[in-house]
């Protein structure tokens, strides 16, 4: 039976995350200490005992979720994936778990990504909103009708839920139009900027240099990438898609449907939270869904 391991993205963090792994395993301790050294600050202090506000800083949130997911995956005795995927940031976790990237290189790229995104957010403020209860095509058409500012579909999370991203003006402009078209809700999200939109172009350029300078290996199974929703094995194509990810929408609905169409019956979420299991339930309520545990 095909198993898919999936890795969460930003928003799944919580204070205390990873402490159980640290306490249970000398291998986990070593990986956390190595992370503190690579990042040049004690992320473990913030993860285990910090405040929600500290943990919400992009430079902390992204490596924290990555560390929780990757260290947990490394401790699983029965980790035999037929396929892997990760939501946004989670794609980096999936690539390390899948042996495409080393732990050290993955963490360096995630840290670089977080800092580059923060810089782009500071230079060009933006925001995001979740649109609930509309067909994807309707949301796309309304966003495409806005020419004077930036507002685009960013996260295709599941049928009936699409996150849009752009300038505050853009979000404010389309929100009433989406409600008129029948959206049940248009919920502003508490995020640092307009992720997966053209406003992330400076971050994409910065990250591209780091990704292109990093060795990517052949993975142990296909990774379903955000920008296409399709399985990929070729390290060079994985690189190209990973660079494009910052300014492209996350095709998670398409990813889930393709994972299931290609035979996955068991979905295991590796990392903090259960968000991805909830999204898979919206596609098929009869799946075998679980969180990875040690």
Backbone as a ProteinNet text record, in pm:
[ID]
protein_1_A
[PRIMARY]
XXXXXXXXXXXXXXXXXXXXXXXXXXXXXXXXXXXXXXXXXXXXXXXXXXXXXXXXXXXXXXXXXXXXXXXXXXXXXXXXXXXXXXXXXXXXXXXXXXXXXXXXXXXXXXXXXXXXXXXXXXXXXXXXXXXXXXXXXXXXXXXXXXXXXXXXXXXXXXXXXXXXXXXXXXXXXXXXXXXXXXXXXXXXXXXXXXXXXXXXXXXXXXXXXXXXXXXXXXXXXXXXXXXXXXXXXXXXXXXXXXXXXXXXXXXXXXXXXXXXXXXXXXXXXXXXXXXXXXXXXXXXXXXXXXXXXX
[TERTIARY]
85.5	0	88.4	58.6	139.8	117.2	230.8	225.9	278	204.3	251	280.4	399	436	429	356.1	335.4	382.1	432.4	502.6	439.1	401.3	327.6	414.9	346.6	415	389.5	417.7	408.5	266.9	257	126.9	102.8	183.8	164.5	244.3	321.9	410.3	334.3	395.9	342	457.1	443.5	547.4	558.3	680.3	704.4	732.5	718.2	736.7	878.7	888.1	1017.3	1081	1027.3	1089.3	1083	972.2	960.1	1065.7	1095.3	1197.4	1335.5	1363.1	1490.4	1512.3	1407	1417.9	1431.8	1376.3	1372.4	1495.5	1569.2	1667.9	1797.7	1909.8	2040.1	2063.6	2009.4	2020.9	1948.6	1827.5	1752.9	1828.2	1884.5	1963.5	2076.6	2148.6	2261.5	2214.9	2101.5	2050.4	2005.7	1941.8	1900.4	2022.3	2125.1	2246.1	2316.3	2317.1	2377.3	2300.2	2167.4	2083.4	2116.5	2131.9	2168.5	2298.7	2393.2	2523.9	2511.9	2434.7	2418.4	2344.7	2239.6	2157.2	2222	2318.6	2388.5	2297.1	2192.9	2113.7	2046.6	2007.6	1951.2	1802.2	1772.9	1632.4	1561.8	1637.7	1576	1514.3	1578.2	1522.7	1385.3	1373.3	1246.2	1141.2	1182.8	1088	1032.6	1120.4	1079.7	1016.2	1069.3	1027	997.3	992.5	970.1	823.3	791.8	653.4	597.1	464.9	401.7	455.6	475.5	522.8	664.1	750.9	887.6	883.6	797.4	790.3	729.8	653.8	588.9	683.3	802.1	898.3	935.6	929.2	952.9	1087.5	1190.7	1325.4	1330.5	1231.8	1223.6	1123.1	1005.5	895.7	936.6	995.2	1024.5	1127.4	1244.6	1336.4	1280.7	1195.9	1139.4	1050.8	962.6	874.7	956.9	1053.3	1143.6	1214.2	1269.3	1343.4	1253.2	1135.4	1042.2	1011.1	981.3	941.8	1056.4	1173.2	1286.6	1343.7	1353.6	1407.5	1311.8	1181.9	1083.1	1094.3	1104	1115.3	1238.5	1348.7	1473.6	1465.1	1368.8	1354.2	1252.4	1182.7	1081	1146	1118.6	1180.6	1124.6	998.5	933.5	913.7	1007	993.8	1029.1	926.2	943.6	840.5	867.5	768.5	761.9	640.2	621.8	623.6	589.5	586.1	589.6	640.9	641.9	594.5	546	507.4	508.3	525.9	520.4	450.2	376.6	301.4	392.1	427.4	510.6	644.5	672.6	794.3	814.4	704.8	713	779.7	787	854.5	1003	1063.6	1204.7	1219.8	1126.3	1128.9	1117.3	1026.3	1005.6	1132.6	1203.7	1324.5	1437.8	1446	1548.5	1511.3	1385.8	1340.8	1360.7	1348	1358.6	1501.8	1598.3	1742.4	1785	1698.4	1738.8	1837.9	1812.7	1900.2	1952.7	2074.2	2122.4	2050.2	2051.6	1991.4	2052.2	2185.4	2253.9	2219.2	2223.4	2191.9	2045	1957.2	1814.8	1791.1	1855	1836.9	1892.9	2008.6	2065.6	1972.9	1914.8	1823.3	1696.2	1643.2	1521.4	1549.2	1664.2	1699.5	1714.5	1781.5	1799.3	1662.6	1575.8	1440.5	1364.4	1369.3	1295.5	1345.2	1477	1533.7	1504.1	1511.8	1483.6	1336.6	1247.8	1104.6	1074.6	1139.7	1117.7	1161.9	1276.5	1328.3	1230.9	1177.6	1081.1	952.6	910.1	789.6	810.5	929.6	959.6	964.7	1018.8	1032.2	898.9	811.7	682.1	575.4	513.4	415	299.5	250	135.9	66.7	-35.6	-109.7	-178.6	-256.4	-324.5	-463.3	-551.9	-686.1	-734.7	-807.5	-863.6	-1005	-1029	-1161.2	-1228.4	-1343.5	-1412.3	-1544.1	-1566.4	-1698.1	-1717.3	-1607.6	-1618.1	-1538.1	-1579	-1500.1	-1368.5	-1262.1	-1131.2	-1137.1	-1206	-1211.1	-1275.6	-1374.5	-1439.4	-1341.6	-1265.6	-1166.2	-1059.3	-1013.8	-912.3	-961.3	-1084.7	-1138	-1148.9	-1191.2	-1204.4	-1066.6	-969.5	-833.4	-774.8	-798.1	-745.2	-804.2	-921.4	-986	-924.8	-838.2	-773.3	-641.6	-630.8	-510.5	-423.9	-484.1	-413.2	-321.2	-332.2	-245.7	-231.7	-162.3	-134.1	-230	-301.6	-379.1	-394.4	-347.2	-342	-381.1	-428.7	-445.5	-308.1	-297.5	-166.8	-160.9	-263.4	-265.1	-397.2	-391.4	-508.6	-510.8	-574	-559.3	-643.9	-767.2	-857.3	-979.7	-1064.5	-1184.4	-1265.6	-1293	-1371.4	-1290.3	-1157.8	-1073.9	-948.9	-941.9	-829.8	-781.4	-651.9	-594.5	-544.3	-578.6	-529.7	-421.5	-337.3	-220.4	-197	-148.9	-118.9	-105.5	-118.5	-115.7	-243	-238.2	-359.2	-470.6	-432.5	-531.2	-597.2	-515.5	-567.7	-666.1	-629.9	-718.1	-848.5	-835.4	-954.3	-1044.8	-983.9	-1059.2	-1141.2	-1081.3	-1151.2	-1242.7	-1219.6	-1299.9	-1450.1	-1499.8	-1643.5	-1691.7	-1605.8	-1642.5	-1656.5	-1569.4	-1575.3	-1702	-1738	-1860.1	-1984.5	-1982.6	-2094.8	-2108.9	-1995.4	-1996.3	-2039	-2057.1	-2107	-2013	-1896.9	-1804.3	-1871.4	-1857.8	-1913.9	-1836.9	-1703.7	-1618.8	-1495.9	-1446.6	-1315.4	-1241.3	-1152.1	-1090	-947.9	-921.5	-783.5	-695.4	-574.2	-481.8	-375.2	-333.2	-228.5	-92.1	-46.3	80.8	168	297	392.3	396.9	333.4	340.5	264.5	285.2	211.8	291.4	289.4	365.1	304.5	389.8	348.4	277	333.2	281.6	400	374.9	485.1	562.2	502	572.3	691.8	701	814.6	928.9	922.8	1025.9	1167.3	1189.6	1326.3	1375.6	1286.8	1324.4	1354.4	1277.3	1299.4	1439.2	1478.3	1610.3	1721	1702.8	1802.5	1812.5	1697.4	1696.2	1748.1	1720.5	1765.4	1916.4	1988.5	2134.3	2178.3	2112.9	2147.9	2111.1	1993	1949.1	2040.5	2075	2159.4	2302.1	2341.6	2474.5	2475.8	2362.9	2349.9	2336.7	2399.3	2391.2	2257.6	2185.5	2060.6	2087	2042.5	2066.9	1941.1	1957.9	1842.6	1769.8	1640.4	1564.1	1531.2	1476	1438.5	1299.8	1223.9	1092.2	1055.9	951.2	913.1	865.8	892	836.4	733.7	616.4	510.6	529.4	565.7	605.8	490.8	499.6	392.3	356.4	457.5	429.7	362.1	366.8	302.1	199.1	216.6	132.4	167.1	277.8	316.3	438.6	454.6	572.5	697.9	808.2	935.3	1046.2	1138.6	1256.8	1387.1	1386.3	1508.4	1553.2	1674.1	1720.3	1721.7	1753.6	1758.9	1619.3	1520.4	1382.6	1331.6	1368	1330.2	1383.3	1508.2	1568.7	1488.9	1463.2	1392	1254.1	1182.7	1049.6	1056.9	1161.8	1177.2	1204.2	1279.4	1303.5	1172.2	1094.4	968.3	863.6	880	775.5	741.6	841.1	817.8	719.2	716.1	626.3	510.7	502	396.2	296.9	174.3	76.8	113.2	74	89	-31.9	-7.2	-116.6	-141.9	-186.1	-201.4	-323	-431.6	-548.9	-510.3	-439.3	-395.7	-296.4	-207.8	-110.4	-182	-278.5	-351.7	-421.9	-488.7	-562.4	-467.7	-349.4	-252.4	-191.7	-165.4	-113.6	-213.5	-340.6	-443.1	-463.7	-461.8	-479.5	-365.8	-247.9	-132.6	-118	-225	-231.1	-211.9	-189.9	-170.5	-301	-295.5	-411.4	-386.7	-258.6	-218.8	-144.5	-192.2	-130.4	-80.3	49.6	109.5	166.9	118.6	165.8	283.4	395	517.5	550.8	531.1	558.7	449.1	452.5	353.3	214.4	111.1	-25.9	-84.8	-210.1	-284.3	-356.3	-307.7	-374.4	-386.7	-279	-279.9	-375	-388.3	-485.1	-626.8	-654.8	-786.1	-812.7	-709.5	-726.1	-748.6	-675.5	-696.6	-838.2	-891	-1027.7	-1129.8	-1100.1	-1191.8	-1193.6	-1091.7	-1085.4	-1142.7	-1109.7	-1157.7	-1166.6	-1287.7	-1310	-1271.2	-1243.8	-1217.4	-1069.1	-983.3	-839.1	-792.2	-680.1	-611.1	-516.6	-558.1	-482.2	-426.3	-299.4	-240.5	-126.7	-85.5	33.5	149.3	267.5	384.6	416.9	444.5	480.1	598.7	671.6	784.6	758.2
-120.6	0	124.7	217.2	337.7	430.7	479.5	576.1	710	816.5	952.2	1021.9	1077.7	1156.8	1304.6	1382.6	1523.5	1612.4	1730.4	1815.6	1955.4	2004.2	2130.5	2253.2	2365.1	2492	2589.4	2714.7	2819.9	2829.1	2849.4	2856.1	2738.9	2632	2512.3	2518.4	2624.9	2633.3	2650	2604.5	2626.9	2625.7	2701	2704.4	2566.6	2518	2383.9	2282	2322.3	2228.3	2172.5	2041.2	1975.4	1936.2	1986.9	1957	1807.5	1743.1	1598.8	1520.5	1564.2	1497.3	1516.3	1637.2	1671.3	1586	1570.8	1496.7	1346.1	1296.1	1150.3	1093.7	1175.7	1119.8	1200.1	1129.5	1196.4	1243.3	1168.5	1209.8	1342.6	1355.3	1480.6	1594.8	1569.2	1671.2	1722.2	1628.2	1666.3	1752.5	1716.5	1792.4	1932.3	1942.8	2074.8	2161.4	2103.1	2179.5	2225	2137.4	2173.1	2289.1	2286.1	2394.2	2527.4	2526.8	2650.1	2706.9	2617	2658.6	2716	2649.7	2695.9	2829.6	2842.9	2964.1	3081.1	3048.3	3150.1	3218.8	3150.2	3190.5	3064.2	3067.3	2947.2	2935.8	2877.8	2861.2	2766.8	2675.7	2582.8	2657.6	2764.5	2841.9	2898.4	2947.3	3007.3	2898.9	2789.3	2680.4	2620.6	2596.5	2524	2614.9	2738.4	2822.5	2967.7	2999	3137.3	3177.1	3293.9	3340.5	3316.6	3322.9	3311.1	3417.2	3537.5	3649.2	3621.6	3569.9	3535.5	3431.9	3334.3	3221.8	3264	3374	3420.8	3497.6	3533.1	3601.5	3507.4	3558.4	3471.9	3402.1	3472	3412.1	3296.1	3291.6	3183.1	3077.6	3122.4	3029.7	2924.8	2970.4	2877.1	2771.4	2810.7	2705.9	2619.5	2675.5	2597	2483.7	2514.7	2412.1	2309.3	2358.5	2270.5	2173.4	2225.3	2140.4	2035.2	2077	1981.8	1868.2	1903.7	1804.6	1711.8	1769.6	1691.5	1600.9	1653.5	1571.9	1458	1486.1	1380.5	1273.1	1315.6	1219.2	1131.6	1190.6	1115	1010.5	1024.3	932.1	820.8	827.3	726.6	596.4	489.4	360.4	302.8	333.5	274.6	376.9	472	577.3	519.6	477.4	420.5	484.5	606.9	678.6	628.5	622.9	601.5	735.4	840.9	976.6	1074.3	1194.9	1299.6	1430.2	1519.4	1654.5	1743.8	1872.8	1967.8	2094.2	2154.3	2276.7	2396.8	2464.2	2584.3	2553.5	2612.8	2582.7	2431.9	2358	2213.7	2137.7	2198.8	2131.7	2111.1	2204.7	2189.8	2073.6	2061.1	1948.3	1816.8	1813.8	1692.4	1654.7	1754.2	1727.5	1673.8	1719.3	1666	1524.4	1503.7	1369.9	1270.3	1319.5	1236.5	1222.7	1280.1	1269.2	1349.1	1439.5	1526.1	1630.4	1679.8	1777.1	1718.5	1757.8	1722.9	1809.5	1765.6	1843	1982.9	1989.1	2118.3	2212.4	2160.1	2244.9	2287.9	2196.3	2231.1	2343.4	2335	2438.8	2572.5	2569.1	2694.8	2759	2678.6	2734	2788.9	2717.7	2765.1	2896.8	2905.8	3030.6	3144.6	3116.9	3216.9	3260.2	3163.1	3190.1	3281.4	3248.6	3326.5	3471.1	3489.2	3624.5	3703.6	3635.6	3703	3743.1	3656.6	3688	3804.7	3805.7	3915	4047.5	4045.1	4165.6	4214.8	4120.9	4157.4	4214.3	4157.3	4207.2	4349.5	4375.7	4509.4	4612	4570.2	4662.2	4689.1	4589	4602	4532	4604.6	4540.9	4479.5	4369.8	4302.9	4215.3	4144.9	4058.8	3946.7	3865.7	3751.8	3737.1	3666.3	3639.6	3506	3433.3	3304.2	3324.9	3271.8	3281.5	3144.5	3141.8	3015.6	3009.9	2898	2873.7	2917.2	2943.8	2979.2	2880.6	2863.9	2785.6	2859.7	2783.6	2843.1	2938.6	2896.7	2977.2	3113.9	3118.5	3246.5	3340.4	3286.3	3367.5	3416.5	3327.5	3363.8	3478	3466.5	3568.4	3704.5	3704.5	3831.9	3894	3812.4	3864.9	3915.4	3841.5	3881.3	4013	4047.4	4172.1	4296	4278	4392.2	4422.4	4541.3	4578	4680.6	4758.2	4872.4	4837.6	4714.1	4671.7	4519.9	4463.8	4319.5	4244.3	4147.1	4051.4	3924.3	3812.3	3687.4	3568.3	3458.4	3333.8	3285	3244.8	3207.6	3063.8	3020.3	2883.6	2816.5	2717.3	2635	2523.8	2550.3	2460.7	2333.5	2349.1	2235.4	2286.1	2197.5	2245.8	2339.8	2458.7	2555.2	2643.6	2630.5	2719.5	2758.8	2887.5	2940.4	3067.6	3076.9	3195.8	3290.2	3417.3	3518.2	3601.9	3664.9	3735.4	3860.5	3966.9	4088.6	4208.9	4326.6	4447.8	4455.2	4532.9	4551	4611.9	4704.6	4767.9	4663	4572.1	4467.9	4376.6	4333.7	4246.3	4319.9	4447	4526.6	4547.3	4556.9	4580.2	4457	4337.2	4218.3	4155.4	4185	4120.7	4139	4262.2	4277.1	4210.7	4206.6	4141.9	3990.7	3934.1	3789.7	3756	3843.5	3820.6	3831.7	3928.8	3944.1	3820.1	3757.7	3638.4	3512.6	3525.5	3410.8	3350.7	3413.7	3361.2	3361.3	3250.1	3244.9	3337.1	3337.3	3423.6	3466	3585.1	3630.9	3672.5	3584.9	3602.9	3656.7	3778.4	3829.2	3737.5	3711	3624.1	3707.5	3661.5	3729.9	3680.7	3739.1	3698.9	3821.9	3796.5	3906.5	3974.3	3913.6	3974.4	3895.9	3934.3	3874.2	3757.2	3645.3	3528	3468	3404	3338.7	3436.1	3556.2	3657.8	3727.7	3809.7	3883	3974	4008.3	4093.7	4022.6	3891.1	3813.9	3801.1	3874.4	3862.7	3890.8	3993.5	4013.6	3893.7	3831.2	3713	3595.3	3582.9	3473.3	3483.4	3603.9	3625.2	3588.6	3631.6	3604.3	3453.5	3388.6	3245.5	3162.9	3209.3	3135.3	3115.7	3218.3	3209.5	3101.4	3098.6	2999.7	2858.1	2843	2710.4	2658.5	2745.9	2703.7	2671.1	2721.2	2691.5	2573.4	2502.6	2389.8	2259.2	2154	2022.2	1956.3	1917.8	1841.8	1699.9	1600.3	1459.3	1393.1	1272.5	1191.8	1146	1166.8	1129.2	980.8	937.3	796.2	768.8	875	860.9	995	1002.6	1130.8	1231.4	1358.9	1467.9	1540.5	1562.4	1636.2	1783.6	1862.6	2000.5	2100	2204.8	2304	2371.6	2400.5	2483.7	2408	2273.5	2194.1	2095.2	2055.5	1950.3	1812.4	1803.2	1678.3	1615.2	1482.2	1415.5	1444	1468.3	1499	1416.7	1366.4	1295.2	1366.9	1438.8	1500.2	1616.7	1610.4	1716.4	1855.4	1863.7	1995.5	2056.7	1971.4	2022.3	2060.5	1981.6	2014.8	2152.5	2179.3	2311	2424.1	2404.7	2507.5	2536.2	2430.8	2447.9	2514	2481.6	2538.8	2689	2729.7	2873.7	2943.7	2881.7	2942.6	2949	2864.8	2851.6	2983.5	3068.5	3189.6	3286.7	3291	3385.2	3315.3	3183.5	3104.9	3053.8	3023.4	2969.2	2827.1	2792.8	2657.4	2576.4	2480.7	2400.8	2277.9	2301.3	2190.5	2103.4	2164.9	2085.7	1988.3	2039.1	1955.8	1849.1	1886.6	1792.4	1676.1	1707.2	1601.7	1508.6	1566.4	1484.1	1393.9	1444.6	1364.9	1254.7	1285.3	1184	1068.4	1102.4	998	923.1	996.4	931.8	833.7	860.5	774.4	664.5	642.1	520.6	531.8	651.7	663.2	637.4	551.4	523.1	568.6	578.7	617.9	750.4	850.3	983.2	1008.6	1035.2	1057.7	1199.3	1280.9	1418.9	1420.5	1478.6	1478.9	1621.9	1653.1	1787.9	1836.5	1963.9	2017	2028.4	2003	2026.8	1915.6	1938.5	1840	1906.9	2024	2101.5	2023.9	1957.7	1889.6	1770.8	1702.8	1593.5	1646.1	1762.5	1824.1	1856.5	1901	1933.4	1807	1700.5	1574.1	1520.7	1541.3	1495.9	1562.8	1686.5	1759.7	1701.2	1621.7	1557.6	1416.2	1343.1	1205.3	1172.3	1154	1130.2	989.1	901.5	761.2	724.9	824.4	796.4	753.5	683.2	650.4	766.4	854.2	975.9	965.7	1010.9	1008.2	1107.2	1134.7	1213.7	1119.8	1152.1	1071.9	1082.8	969.1	967.7	875.1	901.3	813.3	742.8
0	0	0	-91	-102	16.5	72.7	183.2	134.1	165.3	137.1	269.4	280.1	397.4	358	436.8	403.1	518.7	483.8	579.2	581.8	701.2	710.6	688.4	661.7	640.9	754.4	726.3	827.1	882.5	1013.3	1079.6	1171.7	1158.2	1240.2	1370.6	1391.3	1506.9	1639.1	1747.3	1882	1981.3	2090.5	2192.3	2257.8	2270.6	2324.2	2215.9	2090.1	1979.3	1978.3	1960.4	1950.2	2081.8	2194.1	2324.9	2355.8	2317.7	2344.3	2266.6	2143.2	2063	2127.7	2169.7	2234.4	2359.1	2438.1	2564.8	2544.6	2433.8	2413.6	2344.8	2270.5	2178.9	2175	2187.9	2177	2033.3	1936.5	1796.1	1774.1	1829.8	1817.9	1885.3	2004.7	2075.7	1987.4	1925.7	1839.5	1722.1	1663	1548	1590.1	1705.5	1755.6	1787.3	1850.4	1882.4	1754.5	1655.1	1525.7	1462	1476.5	1421.7	1488.5	1621.5	1692.9	1637.8	1608.8	1557.2	1415.7	1329.8	1190.5	1186.1	1267.4	1265.3	1338.6	1426.2	1505.7	1607.7	1648.5	1765.6	1818.5	1945.6	2008.1	1978	1862.1	1824.7	1921.6	1983.5	2079.6	2196.8	2242.9	2355.2	2319.3	2195	2151.2	2127.6	2063.7	2036.9	2166.1	2261.9	2382.7	2487.8	2500.8	2614	2577.4	2448.2	2407.7	2416.5	2364.5	2360.2	2219.8	2208.1	2075.7	1981	2036.4	1954.3	1901.9	1988.9	1945.4	1833.5	1851.3	1756.4	1623	1623.6	1500.2	1408.3	1456.7	1369.6	1254.5	1133	1016.3	1024.4	1073.8	1079	1178.8	1270.9	1369.3	1324.3	1281.7	1248.3	1146.3	1036.2	927.1	967.5	1025	1068.2	1180.5	1266.1	1376.8	1324.6	1231.9	1174.7	1096.6	1020.5	946.2	1041.2	1150.9	1245.3	1308.3	1352.2	1413.9	1315.8	1191.5	1091.2	1054.7	1027.2	977.4	1086.3	1207.6	1317.3	1349.4	1349.7	1371.7	1263.6	1137.3	1026	1041.9	1088.3	1102.1	1212.4	1302.2	1414.9	1388.7	1276.1	1245.7	1199.1	1268.7	1234.4	1104.3	1075.4	957	846	834.4	732.4	595.3	524	389.9	296.5	253.7	173.2	29	-22.7	-166.7	-238.8	-163.5	-217	-100.5	-124.6	-21.5	-84	2.9	-39.5	83.8	61.1	171.4	127.8	219.4	188.8	208.7	98	101.1	168.3	283.6	359.1	375.2	393.9	415.9	302.8	183.4	72.6	103.5	176.3	216	314.1	408	501.8	425.6	328.6	248.7	172.5	121.2	42.8	130.1	254.7	345.4	388.9	426.4	466.3	352.4	230.4	109.9	58.8	133.8	101.2	-21	-69.7	-181.4	-130.8	-9.4	56.2	186.8	225.8	359.2	462.2	585.6	694.5	702.1	694	707.8	592.8	470.1	354	356	394	402.7	501.6	618.1	720.3	673	608.3	557.1	454.8	366.9	266.1	329.8	428.6	497.3	568.9	633.4	702	602.1	491.2	384.7	330.7	309.7	258.4	354.2	482.4	582.1	586.5	586.4	593.9	466.4	350.9	223	213.8	261.9	261.1	354.2	472.1	566.4	506.4	437.3	372.9	265.1	187.2	82.7	143.1	256.3	325	376.6	430.2	482.8	369.8	254.9	141.1	73.5	68.2	0	83	177.9	266.2	187.5	238.2	176.2	277.3	234.3	326.4	248.2	319.3	256.9	320.3	249.7	302.9	249.9	333.2	293.2	240.4	122.6	60.7	73.5	138.3	166	90.1	19.8	-38.8	-182.1	-253.1	-394.8	-480.6	-606	-700.4	-728.4	-747.2	-775.1	-894.1	-998	-1120.6	-1096	-1009.1	-976.8	-907.5	-812	-741.3	-839.8	-926.4	-1025.6	-1114.8	-1162.2	-1253.1	-1184.7	-1058.7	-986.2	-963.6	-924.9	-905.6	-1037.2	-1145	-1276.1	-1324.9	-1272.9	-1314.6	-1252.5	-1153.1	-1086.6	-1156.9	-1212.4	-1288.5	-1215.2	-1123.4	-1066.3	-949.4	-897.1	-786.7	-792	-694.2	-696.1	-604.8	-661.6	-581.7	-665.6	-610.5	-687.5	-600.6	-661.8	-587.2	-540.9	-413.4	-358.1	-308.7	-236.8	-183.8	-219.6	-307.6	-338.3	-232.4	-117.9	-2.3	-11.4	-55.2	-72	-147.1	-197.1	-266.5	-177.1	-228.8	-152.3	-59.8	-62.5	19.7	-59.2	-91.7	-168.4	-99.2	-73.8	-10.1	-118.5	-105.6	-199.1	-131.7	-213.6	-161.7	-244.6	-179.4	-253.4	-161.7	-218.9	-138	-53.8	52.9	135	50.1	-38.5	-127.2	-216.9	-267.4	-355.7	-284.3	-163.8	-84.8	-51.3	-9.8	24.5	-97.5	-213.9	-337.3	-377	-366.1	-414	-308.5	-180.4	-74.7	-96.3	-119.3	-142.1	-270.7	-372.5	-498.5	-479.4	-398.1	-369.6	-290.9	-197	-118	-206.8	-296.9	-391	-479.5	-510.5	-597.7	-523	-389.5	-313.5	-211.7	-188.9	-87.8	49.3	121.7	257.8	350.3	332.1	414.1	335.5	367.3	321.2	447.6	493.9	625	612	662.6	663.7	748.6	701.8	774.7	844.8	960.2	1036	987.6	877.4	817.2	797.2	772.9	762.2	627.2	526	394.3	290	164.1	52	-4.9	67	24.8	-102.5	-182.1	-307.9	-402.1	-408.5	-501.8	-567.4	-669.9	-733.6	-637.9	-522.4	-426.6	-363	-380.1	-327.5	-427.8	-539.7	-643.2	-590.8	-507	-454.7	-374	-298.7	-221.4	-314	-421	-517.1	-578.3	-615.9	-676.9	-576.9	-452.1	-348	-319.4	-310	-278.7	-396.1	-517.8	-637.2	-634.8	-595.7	-590.8	-491.3	-374.9	-271.8	-317.4	-377.6	-423.3	-533.4	-627.9	-740.1	-696.8	-579.5	-526.2	-430.5	-419.3	-325.4	-402.5	-349.6	-414.5	-382.8	-487.1	-474.2	-523.5	-446.9	-479.6	-534.9	-587.5	-628.4	-502.3	-496.1	-377.5	-373.8	-260.8	-248	-307	-332.9	-396.8	-458.9	-539.4	-599.5	-494.3	-521.5	-440.7	-527.4	-470.9	-541	-507.8	-609.2	-582.3	-594.7	-515.7	-504.3	-635.6	-717.8	-835.4	-948.7	-942.6	-1047.8	-992.4	-865.7	-808.4	-860.6	-935.8	-1002.8	-935.9	-948.3	-891.7	-972.6	-900.8	-966.5	-900.5	-983.2	-934.7	-970.2	-1081.7	-1134.5	-1043.7	-985.8	-895.4	-959.5	-1088.5	-1154	-1168.4	-1196.6	-1206	-1066.6	-966.3	-827.9	-791.1	-825.2	-797.9	-863.2	-991.7	-1069.5	-1008.3	-972.8	-913	-775.7	-701.3	-567.1	-573.5	-674.5	-695.3	-730.2	-819	-864.8	-754	-652.3	-549	-478.8	-456.1	-376.3	-439.6	-572.7	-640.1	-711.2	-695	-760.5	-657.1	-699.3	-604	-561.1	-439.2	-387	-434.8	-523.5	-580.3	-492.1	-369.4	-275.6	-308	-351.5	-391.7	-502.5	-602.1	-713.6	-666	-574.4	-518	-450.1	-365.1	-294.3	-391.3	-490.3	-587.1	-666	-699.9	-775.1	-688.5	-563.4	-470.1	-458.1	-444.8	-430.9	-562.6	-673.6	-804.4	-834	-775.1	-799.4	-693.9	-616.9	-537.2	-387.8	-334	-189	-115.2	-16.4	68.4	212.2	247.6	382.9	375.1	450.5	453.3	594.9	608	739.1	742.8	835.7	849.8	946.9	902.7	982.4	1022.7	1150.1	1197.8	1288.9	1326.1	1419	1355.5	1435.5	1390.8	1305.6	1266	1185.4	1067.7	1028.7	924	793.5	753.1	623	622.2	736.7	745.1	723.3	779.7	760.4	614.7	542.8	400.8	317.8	349.9	278.2	301.4	422.6	453.3	362.7	322.2	235.5	94.5	61.4	-69.6	-63.1	46.4	61.8	210.3	258.7	401.9	445.6	350.1	382.7	388	384.4	385.7	524.7	526.4	651.4	682.3	774.1	805.9	947	963.6	1097.7	1107.5	1231.9	1259.1	1289.8	1242	1272.6	1421.2	1485.5	1627.5	1648.9	1758.3	1791.4	1923.4
[MASK]
++++++++++++++++++++++++++++++++++++++++++++++++++++++++++++++++++++++++++++++++++++++++++++++++++++++++++++++++++++++++++++++++++++++++++++++++++++++++++++++++++++++++++++++++++++++++++++++++++++++++++++++++++++++++++++++++++++++++++++++++++++++++++++++++++++++++++++++++++++++++++++++++++++++

